[in-house]
Structure formats: structure tokens, C-alpha cells
Amino acid sequence: MISIQAKKHDNYSVEFKFGFNCNEGRKSDDFSVNAWIFVPNSLGVNADNYGKKQFYRDVKSNVRLITPVYLLHEIAQDDSLPLTSLRNAMELLLKSQTSSDLDSYEYHLKMFAAIFKSSIRNHSQHIRSVGNMEADKYLVDDYVASVETVLRKFREMYRIIDVPTVPEKVRAYFRLCDEFMSHVVAVQTIRIVKHIDSLKKNEDCAYAREVLSVLIRGEQKYKESRGYGMVTDDCEHNRRLVYHRGMLKKFIESELYIRLDKKRDGVAVEQLYYSIAAGIAMIFATAVAWITQTRYGNITWPLFVALVVSYMLKDRIKDLMRYYFAHRLGNKYYDNKAVITIGKKRVGEIKEGFDFISSDRLPSEVKNLREAAAGIDEEANIIEDKIMLYRKRVSMDNVALSSNDDYPMCGINEIMRLHLNRFTLKMDNPEVPIDTLDSDGSIKTVLVDKIYYLNVVFNFIHDSESEFRHFKIAMTRDGVLSVDEL
């Protein structure tokens, strides 16, 4: 199964998060993603000025393992896998501080914090999605009770390593995870409170808001007592705090992220095709020389002219054959490939390719989705979009993936950010003036956003299932306004 989430990442980039979920009980899984990006012709983006190198410079991808899924109250139980695994790793480290014991402790510490972050985020999203505080009241109580229990049990385990025989660096790792979890609690709880403030006020809202506010204030006091970073009126301090929290997030999730070393795909086949092209051109030149020499003799003017012409045509034939083979190669092979490894174990492979294509190569489903998104009849024919095709293929070794760690791993996430700075170069001013007659008879000038739309149609293929998803990106020269699914 393939899932996708799309959102605006910053003013000049959009983020697509792909989830590649493997099937249990299968040895391997293959996933394919095709993305057709429709760019307005007025932006001047085409194959001549925006090639493969430019596209891959504008794309940033991070691949990570899907965080094991646990409910908050499941983590809070004494016999939960995250708690028991971390406790066992800490007790083993206390007895024998070998490098493998330290690695195991650091791994389970980071995994516990990452699992907690994922579970509290999911619980927070669920509360905010219900929208009825009368129904949400018990969810808020469960949220607060579970968070307080998990934090208490986690912080109590610090006593295991808070002894003179354990190095300060080891204890510092624990405090970093503790600070990260406290920050995550504050962020997710404040989001719930903001959601409550947006609802119609009633007694249930007041109760839930007070309970959540107590939790936030409690964590603020705890962070102050431990010397963890907090927001102040000092701008320089806050800048350092934001940077520190960014480093904390990278530190915690480092066990989940996968490093990819990309290489060109199909290099050997490409060189083989190019060699064939050179051979065909040489066969033509040799055949012309042989036939002409047989007919006119060794040294004659017709032979001389024939050799010159054959040499000229040989290079043209070689270039044409190279172009033909390169075109065929692009359809069957990808631009880059990368092996997915966890530690030294190979668990999969990712391939990607990019090309501009013509509208007659669009699948009918994609063409229908693009035309259905037109604001007026025949808009697609009027605008004449330039079409970019981005292809991705993911192959996963489920056996290697599931046997890799103590936690069950069900697949990978890929977070792809597409930077659109280059697309704004030929855009008009972000606002255009429109004159209108006001109610009192005076002329009024209104500034209106000058919007451009990029349509992105995805096709996900897994096993025999095929799914299409359509997103529309609204942007001006000042950047991205919104990303909406149609």
C-alpha cells in the first residue's frame, strides 16, 4: 500500500510524504510512483532551460523507517515493549559498559522518544478531528493521564544510570531525550488548546482547556527546574533555542533515517547502446567507401567525394542513433538508483527518473483529471501546460526489513520536498491592481493576488492496484499559497 500527505513546507517549497507499507508474510514488495507535473506555459519552464540536473537540485528527499505504531496508553503499561526494551538496555549498560551495550542503550532511548512523539501526535490529531468537546472529554482525560504516566515512568528510569560508574555522556543522552519529549508534549497539547479556543465555548471546553493547561504549566515548571530551553523575550536566545530543538529532532530520529548513496542507473546499457550507434555509423561509412572503390577504382574524384560525404553522414547517423537509443533508454531505465541499507544490511532499492513529455503521451486517466480541474471549459487546451514526468520505483526486501531490529518495521516513509524558486522567475508581480466603481460613485483600486496553478497528478501502483491522486499548488511570485487535493 502507498499513502501520501501533501502540504506547504515553506514559502517556496511543497512537501510530499510517501508511505510505502509492506505486506506481512511476503518476501518482497514493489511500489511504483508516477507524478505528472503540469506547469503553465507562461512560466517559461521547458526541457531546454530546466533539465534533469536542475530538477534533482530542486528536489530534496529523506528516507526513513516508518515509526512503530503504539497508542499512548499502550506505552504507559509496565510491560510495553518500548518501556521494557529501554529498561533492559539501561540495566545491561549498568553491568557491562561495552560498545555494543552503549549502542543498544542509545538505540532504545531514541526509539522510545520517537515512538512517544508519533503516538502523542496521533492522539492529538484524533482529539482535534472529532470537534465535539462533549465527545472529546474522555479523550482529553485519557490523553493527559497517559502522557503523565509515560513521562513519570520514563523519568524514574534515570535513577538506573544516575551513578558514578556511568559516564556523563551516557546520562546526557537521557536528558536530551527527556527534553525532547517534554517539548513534544508542549507542542501537541498547545495545538489541542488552540483547537478548543476555536470552538463554541461551553462547560466541556472550559474543563478540557483547564486540564490541558495544567499539563502545559507542569511541563514548563519541570523544564525550568532541569535547565531545559524555554522561550523568552530575548531574540538571540530564542534563535539558539530553535536551532537546538532542530538538532534534538535530528538526534532522536537518527535511528529511523536511512542514508542513500545515489548512482546513475543503466550506465552499462547506455554505453552498449552508444557503442552500437557508433558501429552502425561505421558500417555505413565503410560500406560507402567499399562500394565506391569497387565501382570507380582506387583514387578518383567520385571516390574522394563519396568518402567526404560518408564521413559527414557517419557523424550525423551516430548522433541520431545515440538520440534514438537514449530515448529508448529513458523509457526503460531510470536516471538514478540508490540502495536502502540499515547498518550494513541491504533492505531495498529506490530508482527515480525525470523527463519532459508531450500531451499525447499522457494516460487517459491523467488527462481526464487535469481537464476536470480546469476553472473554465477548455482551460487545459487554452493554457497548454508543459508536462514533467517524475518516476519512482521502490523495491523492498521484507524479510531483511522485519528481521533488522527489536521493533516491528512495516516499511519506509519518503519525505520529498520540491523547491519552486525557479518557477517564480518569469511570474508577474504578486499583486495586480483592479479598478472598480465604488458604491458612492468613486473609482476604487483593489490589489488582488496574481495566482498561478501547478497541477500534480500521482499514480500509485502496488501489486495489481492502481490509484490516482490529484493536487493543485497555488502560488504567486512571493511563494506558495496553498496545496489542496482535488
N, C-alpha and C positions, 0 to 999 in steps of 0.2 A: 504494500500500500504506500502511496505517496501523498503527503499532505503539504500544504503551502499556506504561509501567512505573509501578507504584504503590508508595508507601512512606509511612511515618510521617515527617513532616518535623520536627515538634516536638510538645510535649505537647498542643497544641490545634489542630493543622492536619495535613492529609494532602496529599501531592503526587502529581499525575498528570502524567507526562511523555508527551506525544503526539509521535509521529514521522510527519510527512507526507512520504513519499518519492515523488517524481515519476518518471514513466516516461520512459526515454530515447527520443528520437526523436519525442515527441509535442509538439504546440504548447502544450497546456494540460492541467491535471488538476483535477478537482473532488472534494473529500472532504466527507463528512458524518459528524458525530458526534452521536448522541443518548444522553443519560445520564438514566436514571430513578433518582432517589434516594429510597429508602424510609425514612421517619423514623417511629419508634414514636409512636403517638398520645399516649402518656403524657408526651412531651416538650413538648407544647403548642405545637408549631410549625405554623402554618397560614397561609392566604392573608391573613387579617386582621391578623396581627402580624408577618408575615415576607414582605414583598413584594419586588418587583424591586430596589428601591433597597438594601434590606438584603442581598439575595443578592449583588449586584455589589460591595457594600462588603466582603463576606466572601470574595470571590474575587480572587486576585492572579495575573495571567498575565504571563509573559515569553516573547517570541517571539524565536528566534534561528535563524540558519542552521545546518544540520547540518554539523558539522566534517568536512572531507575525511578519508577513512579511509586511513591508511597503517600498515603494520607497522613495528615498531621497527627491524628490520634493513633495511627499505627506506629509512627516513630516514637511516640511518647510511651509506648508499652515497654516494660523492662526487658522482655525477650525479643524486641525488634532486632532485625539483622543489622541496621546501621549502628544502634547503640552497643549491642554485644560485640560486633566486629571491632569497633573502636576501643571498647574497654579491654578486650583480649589483647589487642595490639599494644596498648599502653602498659598493661601488666607484663607482657613479654619484654617490652623495651626496658622496663624497670629491672628485670632479672638479667638480661643479656643485651648490651648495647652494641650489637654488631651492625654493620652497614645495612644488612638485609632487614634487621628489626627496625632500624630507623626509617628505611624506605617504606616498610609496611605501616608504620605509625603515621608517617606523613600522608600516605595514600588514603588510609581510612579516615584521617582527620579531614582532609579536603573533600572526600566523598560524602562524609556526613554533612558538612556545611552546604555542599552543592545540592544534596537531596533535600535538605531542610529548605533551602531557597526555592527549589522547584515546588515543593508541597505547599509552602505558605503562599506562594504566588497563585497557585491553582485554587486554594481555598479563598483567597481574597477575591479573585475573579468570579468565583461562584457566588459569593455574597453580593457582589456588585451587579451580577447579571439577573438576580431574582427581582430586585426593585420594589419589594414589598417588605417593609421592616417588621410587620406582624409575623410574616413567614420567616424573615431573616433573623429574628430574635434568638432562636435556639442555635442558629448557625454562628452568630456572634459569640454566644456563650461557649460553644464548642471550640471556636477559634481561639478565644482568649485562654481558656483552660488548657488546651493542647499546647499552645505556644509557651505558656508559663511552665508547664510540666517538662517540655523538651529542654528549655533553657536551664531549668533547675538541675535536671539530671546530667546535662552536658557539663555545666559549670562545676558540679560536685566532683566530676572525674578529674578535675585539675589537681586535686589532692594526691592522686596516684603518682604524678610526676613532679610534684612540688617538694622535692627532696634534694639534699646537697649532691647526691651521686648523679643526678640528671643534669646535663649541660644547659646553660641558659638559653642557647639557641633552640633547643627542643621545647622548652617552656614558652619561648617567644612564638613558635609556630601555633601553639594552642591559643595564645592570646590574640593572635591575628585572626584566627577563625572565630573566636568569641566576638571580636569587634565587628567582623563581617556579618555575623548572624544578628547581632544587635542592630546594626544599620538596616539590614533587610527587614527586620520586624518593624522598625520605624517607618520605612518607606511604604510597605504594604498596608500597614494599619492606617497611616495618614490617607492613603488612597481610599480606603473604606469610609473614613470620616468625611472626606470631600464628597463622596457619593451620597452619604447621609445628608449632608448640608444641601445637596441639590434636590432632595425630595421634599414633599409636603410635610411640614412638621407635625408630629403627634407624640404621644407618650412613649411609644416604642422607639421612635427616633431619638428622643431625649435619653432614654435608658441606654440604648446601644452606643450612643455617642459618648456618654459618660464612662461606660465600661472600657471602651477603646481608648479614651483619653487617659484613663488611669494607667493603662498598659504603656502608652507612649511616655507619660511622665515618669513612670517607673524605670523605663529603659534609659531615659535622659539622665536620671539620677545615678543609675548604675554606670553609664559611660563616664560621667563626671568623676565618680569615685575611682574608676580604673584608669583615668587619664586618657580615654579614647577621644578622638577628634569630634568636635561638635561645631555647628555653625555659630559664628559670632558676627559682630559688626565690623570686624577687621577684614577688609577685602583681600589683602595678601594672605592672611590665614585661611580664608575660605578657598582661595585658589589652590593653595597647597593641600587643603582637605579634599577637594575634588580630585586632584591628581592622586592622592594617597588612596582614596576609595577605588579609583580606577585600577591601581596596582593591586589592591586587595582582591578585586574581582578576578583579575588575571591569575593571581596566585592560587585562589581557591579552585578555579575551573581549569587549571593547567593539566589536571589528570584526565580531563574529558576531551581536550582539544587534541587534534591529530595533525601532525606536520606532514605536508605534502611536498614532494620534490617533483616538479613538473618537467617533463621532457617532451620533445616533439614526437608525434605519432606518425607511423608509416614512413620513416626515413628510408629504410632499406627498399621498400616497394617503390617509393618515389624515385630513388636513384636507378632502380631497374627500369622503370618506365622511361626515364630520361636517356638511359643508355640505348634502349630500343629505338627512341626517336632519333638519336644520333646515327644508329645503324641504318635505319630506313633512309635517312638523308644521304648517307654514304653510298648505299646501294644505288640510289637514283643517280648520283654523280658518276659512279663507276660505270653504270650501265650506259649512260650517255657517252662517256669517253670511249668505251669499248665499241659501241655501235658505230660512232662517227669514225673512229680509226679504222674499223673494218671496211667501211664504205669509201672513205676518202684518202686513206693512206696515213703515213706516219706524221709528216709535217706539211700541213696545208692550211690555207686560210679558213675553210669551213671547220676544220678540227679546232683551230685556235679559238674561233668564235663560240663553238659548241662548248669547249672547256670553260671559257669565261662565264657563259650563260648558266651552265650546270653548277658552277661554283656559287653563283649568285642565288640560284634557286635552292641549292642544297641548304644554305643557312636559313632561308625562309621556311623550307619544309621542316627543318629541325625545330625552329621556333614554334611553328604551327602544331607540330606533333607534341612538343612539350606542353603547349597550352591545352591541347586536347586531353593528354594524359593527366595533366594537373587537374583539369575539370572533373575527369572521372575519379581521380584520387580523392578529391574533395567530397564527392558524394558518398564514397565508401569508407573513408578513413576520417580521422579527427585531427585537429591541429596539435593538441597536447594530451598527454596522458600522465597520470600520477598513481603510484602505488600507495594504498592506505595501509599503514603499519601501526601497530600498537606495540611499543617496545621494539623488539626485533621480529615480531610475528606479522606476517602478511595476512590481512583480513579482507582485502578488496582492492578495487581499481576504479579510477574515475577517468573518463575521457571527455573532451569538450572540443567543439568546433564552431566556427563563425563564418558566415558568408552573407553577402547581399544577394537577394533573389528577385526574380520578376514575378509579377502578379499571376501569370499563367502557371506558375509552379506552386501556387497556394492550394492546399487541400480544400475541398468544398466546405467542410465544417468551419474552417478558419475564415474563409471568405464570407460565409453567412454571418458569423459572429461579428466580424468587422462592419459589415453593412448594417446589421441590426443596431449597432451603436451609433450610427450616423444621426446627427441632430436634425437634419432635414433630408428629404428624399434625394437620393442620388448623390449624397455628400461624398461618398467614397470615390465616385467617378470624377467629381469636380476637383477634389484636393490632390489626388494622385500621390499617395504616400510612397516614400521609399521604404522598402521592406528588408529588415535584417533578420536572419535566422540564426539562433543560438541553439546548438545541440549539446546534450549531455547524456552520457551513459554511465551508470553506476553498477558495478558487479560486486556482490558481497559473498564472502565465504562464511556462511552461518555457523559452521562447526568451529572454525577458528575464533569467531567473534564471541560465541557463547562460552567457550572454554577459557577465555582470556583472564577473567577476573572473578573475584568473590561475588560480585553483584551481577544479576542477570542483565545482559545487554541485548536490546532488541533491534538495534540499528544505529543509524547516524543522522545527524542534522547537518545541513549545509546552509550557512548564512551568507548570501550573496548580495553585495552592495553594488549598485550600478550608479556611477557618478555621471551627472548630466551637465557638467560645466561647459563642455564643448558644444552642447546643443543650444546654448544660450547666445553664442557669438553673433548670430545673424537675426536675433529676435528684435522686435521693435521695442520702444520704451515700455516699461512695465505698466504705465497708466496712459490712457488716451483721453483727451477732453471731448465731451459730447455736450453740445448746446441744446437747450430746451426752453420752451416758453413756460415761465412760472405762472402760478395762479393769479398773481397781481399784474400780469402782462409784461413783466420784465424778462430779459434773457438771462438764463441761469446756466452756468457751466458745471458739469458734473464730471469728475475724474473716475474712470472705470478701468478695471484691470484688463490688460490685453493678454488673453489666455491662449495658450497652445496646448493641444492634447496629444499625448503619446499613448497609443493603444498597444497593449501587450497581451497576446493570446498564448496560453500554455497548453500543451498536450502531454499528459502523463500516461505512460504505458507500463503496466506491470502484469506479468502473465498474459492473460487474454483480455484484460480490462484496459479500456482507453477512456480517459476523461479530459474534457476541455474546460479551462477556466480563463476568464477574460477580465483584465484590469485596465483602468483608464487613469493615466497620470496627468493631472492639470498643473501647468507651470507657467510662470512669466519669466522675464529676464532677471528678476530678483530671486528666482528659485522655485522650488516645488511647493505647490499649494496643497495638494491632496492626492491620495492614492485610493481609488474606490473600485470595488469589484462589481461588475455588471451582471 
